[in-house]
Amino acid sequence: MSTKTLAMAACLTASIAQADMFAAPDAQAALGRELLQLFLDEPEILQKALYPPVVTADEIYADDIAADLERIGKEAQALFASDGPKIGTADGPVLMALFVDEGCDDCQQASDELSDVLQKLGVAARVFDLSKDTNAQVIMERLTLDTVPAYVMSDRMIRGHMPPFVIERYLAEADQ
């Protein structure tokens, strides 16, 4: 047991031993000795408290990410098809799908900003307009997307309007 852990065990033991859990001082002292012995015998108890494992977002959401990637894979042929409505560079590779709807306040802004980013990077996005394409809603539902605008790339789905610099970074990473 490290010096720091031992010191923590002693402080914790002393605090608990002096608490008003037992009326008799000898009972408090006995509890303190028992706890100190427990911490000495099983230092991992304090190690876990002092140095908890670091869990990343990827670890926490691993199942959700895998499910999203599976859904994207199943829809990839339609999502990234070069035929159909597109924005960006006309002959550029389709790296993204954008879902929009006529009644959406942010959709036109998202489309305009995305078009500028796509032109800059020399790539394209397939546009699915829910007000014009009955299949767009079906694809959105299979992807479990519930809001527009929505962006789909081969490795992620983004719900809601995103600033152009974020989309540009994602597209630049995907194009490498």
JOBELJO-V67448 format. One record per residue. N is the residue number from 0. PHI is phi in whole degrees, -180 to 180 (NA if undefined). BURIAL is # if it has 9 or more other ideal C-beta (glycine too) atoms within 8 Angstrom, else .. D_LAST is the distance of its C-alpha to the last C-alpha in whole Angstrom. Layout:
# JOBELJO-V67448
n=N phi=PHI burial=BURIAL d_last=D_LAST
n=N phi=PHI burial=BURIAL d_last=D_LAST
This chain:
# JOBELJO-V67448
n=0 phi=NA burial=. d_last=48
n=1 phi=-70 burial=. d_last=46
n=2 phi=-61 burial=. d_last=49
n=3 phi=-64 burial=. d_last=47
n=4 phi=-67 burial=# d_last=47
n=5 phi=-63 burial=# d_last=50
n=6 phi=-63 burial=. d_last=51
n=7 phi=-63 burial=# d_last=49
n=8 phi=-62 burial=# d_last=51
n=9 phi=-64 burial=# d_last=55
n=10 phi=-65 burial=. d_last=54
n=11 phi=-64 burial=# d_last=53
n=12 phi=-62 burial=# d_last=56
n=13 phi=-63 burial=# d_last=58
n=14 phi=-63 burial=. d_last=57
n=15 phi=-67 burial=# d_last=58
n=16 phi=-64 burial=# d_last=61
n=17 phi=-91 burial=. d_last=62
n=18 phi=-68 burial=. d_last=61
n=19 phi=-83 burial=. d_last=64
n=20 phi=-79 burial=. d_last=63
n=21 phi=-131 burial=. d_last=67
n=22 phi=-72 burial=. d_last=70
n=23 phi=-85 burial=. d_last=71
n=24 phi=-60 burial=. d_last=70
n=25 phi=-69 burial=. d_last=70
n=26 phi=-69 burial=# d_last=68
n=27 phi=-64 burial=# d_last=65
n=28 phi=-64 burial=# d_last=65
n=29 phi=-64 burial=. d_last=65
n=30 phi=-62 burial=# d_last=62
n=31 phi=-59 burial=# d_last=60
n=32 phi=-65 burial=. d_last=61
n=33 phi=-63 burial=. d_last=60
n=34 phi=-67 burial=# d_last=56
n=35 phi=-60 burial=# d_last=56
n=36 phi=-64 burial=. d_last=57
n=37 phi=-61 burial=# d_last=54
n=38 phi=-67 burial=# d_last=52
n=39 phi=-71 burial=# d_last=53
n=40 phi=-75 burial=. d_last=53
n=41 phi=-131 burial=. d_last=49
n=42 phi=-64 burial=# d_last=47
n=43 phi=-63 burial=. d_last=44
n=44 phi=-59 burial=# d_last=46
n=45 phi=-76 burial=# d_last=45
n=46 phi=-58 burial=# d_last=42
n=47 phi=-65 burial=# d_last=40
n=48 phi=-73 burial=. d_last=42
n=49 phi=-80 burial=# d_last=41
n=50 phi=-131 burial=. d_last=38
n=51 phi=-65 burial=. d_last=36
n=52 phi=-65 burial=. d_last=33
n=53 phi=-89 burial=. d_last=30
n=54 phi=-113 burial=. d_last=28
n=55 phi=-87 burial=. d_last=24
n=56 phi=-60 burial=. d_last=24
n=57 phi=-61 burial=. d_last=21
n=58 phi=-72 burial=. d_last=25
n=59 phi=-64 burial=. d_last=27
n=60 phi=-103 burial=. d_last=25
n=61 phi=-56 burial=. d_last=24
n=62 phi=-66 burial=. d_last=26
n=63 phi=-66 burial=. d_last=25
n=64 phi=-64 burial=# d_last=21
n=65 phi=-61 burial=. d_last=22
n=66 phi=-66 burial=. d_last=24
n=67 phi=-62 burial=# d_last=22
n=68 phi=-63 burial=# d_last=19
n=69 phi=-65 burial=. d_last=22
n=70 phi=-63 burial=# d_last=23
n=71 phi=-61 burial=# d_last=19
n=72 phi=-59 burial=. d_last=19
n=73 phi=-67 burial=. d_last=23
n=74 phi=-101 burial=# d_last=22
n=75 phi=-55 burial=# d_last=19
n=76 phi=-58 burial=. d_last=21
n=77 phi=-76 burial=. d_last=22
n=78 phi=-61 burial=# d_last=20
n=79 phi=-112 burial=# d_last=17
n=80 phi=-70 burial=# d_last=20
n=81 phi=-83 burial=. d_last=19
n=82 phi=-90 burial=. d_last=23
n=83 phi=99 burial=. d_last=25
n=84 phi=-64 burial=. d_last=25
n=85 phi=-136 burial=# d_last=21
n=86 phi=-130 burial=# d_last=20
n=87 phi=101 burial=# d_last=18
n=88 phi=-78 burial=# d_last=17
n=89 phi=-56 burial=. d_last=20
n=90 phi=-104 burial=. d_last=18
n=91 phi=-79 burial=# d_last=14
n=92 phi=-65 burial=. d_last=12
n=93 phi=-86 burial=# d_last=14
n=94 phi=-106 burial=# d_last=11
n=95 phi=-151 burial=# d_last=14
n=96 phi=-118 burial=# d_last=18
n=97 phi=-122 burial=# d_last=20
n=98 phi=-102 burial=# d_last=24
n=99 phi=-135 burial=# d_last=27
n=100 phi=-148 burial=# d_last=31
n=101 phi=-59 burial=. d_last=33
n=102 phi=-86 burial=. d_last=35
n=103 phi=-86 burial=# d_last=32
n=104 phi=-67 burial=. d_last=32
n=105 phi=-93 burial=# d_last=29
n=106 phi=-65 burial=# d_last=27
n=107 phi=-66 burial=. d_last=28
n=108 phi=-62 burial=. d_last=27
n=109 phi=-61 burial=# d_last=23
n=110 phi=-64 burial=# d_last=23
n=111 phi=-64 burial=. d_last=24
n=112 phi=-65 burial=# d_last=21
n=113 phi=-64 burial=# d_last=18
n=114 phi=-59 burial=# d_last=19
n=115 phi=-63 burial=# d_last=19
n=116 phi=-64 burial=# d_last=16
n=117 phi=-62 burial=# d_last=14
n=118 phi=-60 burial=# d_last=16
n=119 phi=-59 burial=. d_last=15
n=120 phi=-90 burial=# d_last=11
n=121 phi=74 burial=. d_last=13
n=122 phi=-128 burial=# d_last=12
n=123 phi=-134 burial=# d_last=15
n=124 phi=-134 burial=# d_last=17
n=125 phi=-83 burial=# d_last=19
n=126 phi=-104 burial=# d_last=22
n=127 phi=-114 burial=# d_last=25
n=128 phi=-99 burial=# d_last=28
n=129 phi=-61 burial=# d_last=31
n=130 phi=-79 burial=. d_last=34
n=131 phi=-119 burial=. d_last=33
n=132 phi=-127 burial=. d_last=31
n=133 phi=-65 burial=. d_last=33
n=134 phi=-73 burial=. d_last=31
n=135 phi=-61 burial=# d_last=28
n=136 phi=-64 burial=. d_last=31
n=137 phi=-64 burial=. d_last=31
n=138 phi=-64 burial=# d_last=27
n=139 phi=-58 burial=# d_last=27
n=140 phi=-65 burial=. d_last=30
n=141 phi=-65 burial=# d_last=28
n=142 phi=-81 burial=# d_last=25
n=143 phi=66 burial=. d_last=28
n=144 phi=-83 burial=# d_last=26
n=145 phi=-128 burial=. d_last=29
n=146 phi=-149 burial=. d_last=29
n=147 phi=-124 burial=# d_last=27
n=148 phi=-68 burial=# d_last=25
n=149 phi=-137 burial=# d_last=23
n=150 phi=-113 burial=# d_last=19
n=151 phi=-131 burial=# d_last=17
n=152 phi=-121 burial=# d_last=14
n=153 phi=-65 burial=. d_last=13
n=154 phi=-122 burial=. d_last=13
n=155 phi=-167 burial=. d_last=16
n=156 phi=-126 burial=# d_last=19
n=157 phi=-124 burial=# d_last=20
n=158 phi=-98 burial=. d_last=24
n=159 phi=91 burial=. d_last=25
n=160 phi=-64 burial=. d_last=24
n=161 phi=-119 burial=# d_last=21
n=162 phi=-61 burial=. d_last=21
n=163 phi=-57 burial=# d_last=18
n=164 phi=-65 burial=. d_last=17
n=165 phi=-70 burial=. d_last=16
n=166 phi=-61 burial=# d_last=15
n=167 phi=-61 burial=# d_last=13
n=168 phi=-63 burial=. d_last=11
n=169 phi=-61 burial=# d_last=10
n=170 phi=-68 burial=# d_last=9
n=171 phi=-63 burial=# d_last=7
n=172 phi=-65 burial=. d_last=6
n=173 phi=-70 burial=# d_last=6
n=174 phi=-79 burial=# d_last=4
n=175 phi=-84 burial=. d_last=0
